[in-house]
Amino acid sequence: MSYTFKNGDRPLEGYTIQRGVGRGGFGEVYYAVSDGGREVALKYLRDNPEVELRGVSQCMNLKSPHLVTIFDVMKSNDGDYFVVMEYISGPSLRDLLLAHPKGLGPQKAAFFLREIGKGLSYLHDRGLVHRDLKPANVFYDDGYVKIVDYGLSKFISLSRHSAQTSSVGTVHYMAPEVGSGDYSRGIDIYALGVIFYEMLLGRVPYEGSSMGEVLMKHLTSQPEVDNLPSPFGEVIRKALAKDPKERYQTIEEMLADVFEGGDLRDSLVGFNPELSLAGAVRRQTPEFRVSPAPSPNPAVPPPPPPVPAYANGARATAGVAARQAAVAVPAGGAPVQGAYPAAAIAARAALSPEAATGYVRYAGFWIRFLAALIDTCIVGAVAGVLGEGPFVIVSILYQGILIGKWNGQTLGKKACGIKVISSDGRPCGVGQAFGRAAAKIISGLILFIGYLMIPFDDQKRGLHDHMARTLHVYAIQ
């Protein structure tokens, strides 16, 4: 797809386009020069300009060396809107990560963490959250680490909702509560934790073959940090807590834990980022990437993620309103877009209600045993009416048809308030339900060893659940 404007065009009075340099969720970015000779980045708001204009209006007068300066918002003679921004020639953090696929190392990672934290703290102190923090929106330029694309910023509020509260953010950096419309500063702290992990290890903590799989891991998995030196692992684990109340409440708290020993802080006293980053490719244009692929997916599927700390006994709330917010679109009908929010919203919409809310509770052995007992009585009664022998066939038909067609529930599961969903968070389909029903026969062999796996499995899965890739969770009524 070609850019709307080409070299020499003057879509905005006083500025001449030099070249297109990137596309974002809302439009196109150009390197341009003013009639007075000033180099600027022009962001052409091609799609849904009213959405970004609301965010930019909150940021026009922000002044921080750690934020890319927004000079003005202008309307062309043709009625198009442009955001005039500071020109950045240095590399993005995404460029640096691509140049260092095994990570930047502790010193560089700590440097970027501290400098990004300064920009985020500035926003948070003014009641704003970034909402789309990721390496492609962080740049190093002339001695400063600068954050861009904070025009989507929203005032911190748990009760203030508008068309702008639709899910915004790149799925690999998106906090679990974003889908339910919670835009506290915790979503930036979560994204910063993901970025810190990526800077240290060269990969994001949650990868997958689809957006739905990545979203499900954000909802249920814990980051693998055991091999990170202290205090990095502890800091990342807290920053990526599923419940925002269990995360750091401020950027300053997070940085204090990272630098508490003093050695890391002292190592940055003589740190020269210009020399340290000299090997990075310096670009001659500002870069606004459409969400990058953070790192290649592993060749083999990852092991089942461990149970999160809140999973057994935590709230399974949010309800209908939160589920609607997770897939909300503005009145015009088009999803509000940041990096690939439209796809992320679609992926979240495809999840079961339990996964989409961000509060997944695994059903334990005894509640499942009670549901199975009820179902066994029902199947036995039906098989008895049909005559001798058809118990197994009736059981497979009963499990497959009801679970596949009736919201993942049999009569027994419905009575106990639990249901079966796919391990990637989607509703369980008919084919998967029949496969699970057949696999239960294998679980029942050899003294029911397959069933006895349930109490010892992190996600309370029996052998048949592993075989069919299913989970037992408490249902949201």
N, C-alpha and C positions, 0 to 999 in steps of 0.2 A: 504494500500500500504506500503510495507516494505522499509526500507532505503537501499540505494545502498551499504553502507559499514556497517560492524559490529564491535563489540569490538575486539581489537587486530589487525585490518587491518591497513596497512601502505600505503595508496594510494598516499601519498606525502612523499618523502624522508625526514627523520628527525622528523616525527610526527606519533604518534600512536593514533588511534581512541579509545575513551573510550565508547561513546554512541552517538546516534543521539538525537538531542534535539528539532528539529523543521524544518518546511518547509516554504519557502517563495515563492514569485512569480517566482524566477529565479532558485531555487534549494533547497539544503538541508544544514542544519547547524549541525555541530558536536562539541561535547566537546572532545578536544584532548590534549595530553601532548607531548611536544618536547623531544628529546633525552636528552636535558640538564635539563629537569624537569619543564619547563615553561608551565603553563596552558594557553591554547588559545582556541578560537572559530574558527573552520575551516568552511568556507562557500564554498560548492561545487557548482560551477556554471554549473548546469546540462543542463539548457535550455537557448538558446540565450546568451551565455557568452559574445559575443562581445558587447552587449548592456550595461551590467553592467560594463564591463571592461572600456568602455569609461568614465562612471561616476566615477569609482574608481580612474582612472588615474588623475582626477582633485583633488582628496582628499588625495592622498598618504602622503603629507607632511603637512597636517593640524595638528595643535597642540593646543588643547583646553581641559581643564579638563571636559568640558561639552559635548564632543563628544567621542564616543567609538573609540579608536585608531585603525587605520588600519596599521598593521605592514608591510605587503607585499602582493604581488600577485605572485603566483608561478604556474608553469606548471609541471604536473606530467610526469612520463616516458610514460604514456599512452596518453598523449596529453590533459588531463583534466586540467581545471583551478580551483585554490583554492584561496580564499581571507583569509589571516591569520589576525585575529583580536584579540583585547583585550578580555579576559574572564570576564564576568559579572556574579556575583553570587546573586546579590540583585534582588528584585521584580521589575517587570515592572509596569508602571502606570496602565496598564490594570488589573494586579493582584490586585492592590490597589482598583481600582474601583469595581471590582467584590467582594472584601471583604467589601466594603462600598456602597451598592446598592442605598443609598439615597444621595450619594455625600460625598466628603471629608470634607466639611465645608469651610468657608471663609479663615481661616488662612492657612490650608494646601494647598488649591487651589491657594491662592496668592503666597505661597512659590514655588510651582511647576511652576506656570506661570512665576515667576521671573527667576527661574533657567533655564527653557526651553528657555526663551527669551535670556539668555546669549549665549546659544549654537547657536540659530538661528541668533542672531546679528553677531556672529563670521562668520557664513557662508555668510550672506548677505554682510558684509563688504568686503568680498573677491569675491563678484560678483556671489555667488552661491545661488540657492534655493534648499530646501530639496526635495519637490514634493510629499512626501508620509508621512507627519507628522501625527501621530496617537498615542493613548496611548500605543499600543503594541510596538512602536518604541522609547519609553521613559523609562528609568530605574533609579532606585535609588540604589547607590552602594557606600558604605564606605564614606558617607557624601556628595556625589555628585549626581546631577541629570544629566544623560548622554543621549544623542540622538544617536540612531543607525540607520543603513540602509540608511545613507545619500549618499551611493554610487550611487544612482540614480540622484544625484544632477546635475543640469544643469546651465551653465552660464546664468545669467539674460540677456535676449535679447528678444525684441519684433519682430525682423525681422529675426533672425537666426533660420532656420528650418532644421531638419534632420529626419532620421528615429526614432530618440529618442524622438521626440516631440509628440508621440502618448499619449493618455490619460493615466496617471499614477496616482495612488492614490486610497485610499479606498473611496467608494462612499459616506459614511456618513461624510467625512471630505473634500470632493472635491469641490473646488470653482467653480462657474458657468462658468468662462471663460476657464477652463482647456480644455473643449471639443473643443474650437476653437484654441488651440495651444498657448495661452498666458501664458507664464511662468515667470511673474514678481514675485517679492517678495510678492506681494499681495496674492498669493495662500497659502503661508505659514502663513501669518497673518490671513487669513480666517480659515485655519485649526486650528490655535492656539485659535481662538475665539470659535470654536466648542468644542475643548478640555476643555477650561475654563468653558463653559456652562455645559459640562458633569461632570466636577469636582465639580461644585457647586450643581447640581441638580440630578446627578446620571443617567442621560439619555441624549442622543443627541437631538439637537433641531428639527431635521427632521427625522421622522421615517415613515415606510411604509411597505406594504405587498410585495412590489417588488422593485427592483433597479430602474425601470422606475419611480415609484411613488416617491421614495426618490429624484431622480434627478430632477423631476418636482418641488418638494418642494424647492430644492435649487434654482431653477430658479425663482420661483414666490412667495414663502412664506416669512414671517417675523418671526423671533424667538419670542417665548412667554417669555418676560423678565419682565413683569410688576410687578411680585411678588419678584423680586430680589432687594436687598438693593442697594442704590446708593453708588458708581457709577457703579456697576457691570452691571446693565441692559443697561446703556448708552454705556459702553465700548463694550459689546458683540454686541449690535445693529450696532455700527459703524464698528466693525471688520468683521461682516457678511453682510455688504452692498453688494448688487448685482453688482454694478458698482465699479471696482477696484479703480477708481479715488475718490470715496466717502469713501473709507476705510482709516485706518491709513496707512501712507506711510512708516513708519519704526516701528520696534518693540519698540524702545525707546519711541515713541509717545504713544503707547498703554500702556506701563508700567507706564509712567508718569501720565496718566489719572487714572489708577487703584490706584496708591499710592499717589495721589495728596493731600489727606487730612492729611497725616502724621501718623494718628492713626494706620492704617494697617501696614505701614512700621515700626513703633515703636514696634508693636506687634511681629514682626519677629526678633527683635534684640536678644531676649532671647529664640527664638524658637529652640527646640532641635528635629530635624527630626528623630533621632534614637529612642527617646522615643515615639514620636508621631506615628511612623510607626511600633512600636514594635509588634502590633497585626497582622501585615500582614504576610502572609506565605512567608518565605524566601526560595527560590529555590536553588538548588545546581548546576543548569545548566543555561547557558544563554538561553533566550527564544526569538524566532523569530516566532510569531504566524502568520498563515494565517488569514487575517482580521477577527476580532471577531464580534459577533453580539453585538452591543453596549448596548442594553437593550431590553426587550421584547416589542413587538408591542402592542399598546393599544387594549383593548378588543372591543372597539367601534371605528368606523372610526373617525378621527379628523374632526373638523368643517372646512368649506372651508377657505383656508388661506387668509389673508387680502391682498389687493393690494399693491405691492411694490411701493416705492416712485417714481420710474422712469416709472411706467407702462403706464401712459397716457402722451404721448408726448415725450418719450425717443426714442433713435435710435432703429430701428429694422434692424440692419445691419448684417454684417459678411459674408453674401452671400455664393456663391458656394464654394469658397476656404475654408472658415471656416467650412462649413458643411463636406467637404471632410476631413479636418484635424481632425474633431471630431471622425472619424471612420478610421483614417489612420492606415495602418500596414506597417512594413518594407518590403523591397523587397523580403525577404524570404517567406512572406505570413503569418507569425504568429504574432499575436498582441504582442506589447511590454507589458510586465507584471510587475506589482508591487505587490499590495496586491490582489485585484481581478479586475485588469484593463480590462482583456479580457471580463469578464462579464459586467463590467461597460461600456465598449465601445459598446458591443452588445446592452445593454439597451439603451444607448444614440442613437445608430443608429436606434433603433425602434421608436424613438420619431419623431414627425412632425418636419419639418425644422425650424419652428418658435421656438419650445421648445428647439431644439438641439443647437441653436446659443446662447442661454442664454438671449435673449432680447425678452420678451413676452409683447405685447401691447394688452390690451383688447379693443374690439370695443364698443363704447358707443351707447346710445339710438338712437340718430338722424341718425347716419350713418347706423344703422341697420334698422331704420324706412324707410330710402330711399331705401335700398336694398329690403325690404319687399314690398314696394310700386311697385317697378319694377316687382318683382316676381308675385304680385297679378294681375297686368295688363296682364302678360304673361299667367298665369293660367286661368284668366277670359276669355281671347281670345280663348284659347284651349277649355275650357269648353263650350263656346258659340257655337263653331263649332260642338261639340258633342251633343248639345241639352241642355235642361233644367235639372238641378239637380245634375250633376256630379262634381260640383266645389270642394267639400271637398275631394272626391276620387282622382280627378286629382291633387289637391294640395298635398295630402300625397304621391302619386306616384312621382310627380315632385320633392318634397323635398327629399324623401328617396333615389330615384335612383341617382339624381345628386349629392347630398352631399356625399352619400356613394361611388359613383363610380368616381366622377369628382373632386378629390382633396379637398373635403369638401366645395364645392362651388356650388351655383345655378347661373343662369345668372345674377340675381340682385346682388348677393354677389361678383361675379367676376367683375362686373362693378364698384363696390364700393371698391374693394381691400380688402375685408374681407373674412374670412372663418371660418368653424366650425371644432374644434378638440375635442378630448376626454379630460376630466378634468385631466387625468394622463399624458397628453402631447402627446399621440399617435394620429395618424390619425383616423378620425371618420369612423367606419365601416358601412356597409350597414344596418345591424340589428339595430345598435345604431341610425343611421340616420332615419330609419322608426319609431323607438320608439320615437324619438324627434318630428318627424312630427305629430304623433298621439297625443303626449302630448301637442302640441300647441293648440289643440282643447280645452283642459282643461284650458290652460292659457287664452284663449279667452272668457271663461265663466265668469259670474258675472262682467260685465263691464270691461273686459280685465285686471283684477287685476294682473294676472300672468305676463303680459307684463309690467305693471307699476312697478314691482319689479326691473327692469333693472337699472334705475337711482340710486337706493338706495342700490344696491348690490356691495360689494367690487370688485367682478370680473365681474360686469356687466352681471349677469345671471338672466334670467327670470325663472319663475316657471318651464317651460318645460326644460330649461337647467339643473336645479337642478335634475329634475326627470330622465333625460337621461344622466346625468353626462357629459355635454358638455360645451365648452367655445367658445365664439366668439372672434377671434383675427384678427389683421391685417395680411394679407398674405405677405410672402416674395416672390417676383416675380423672 
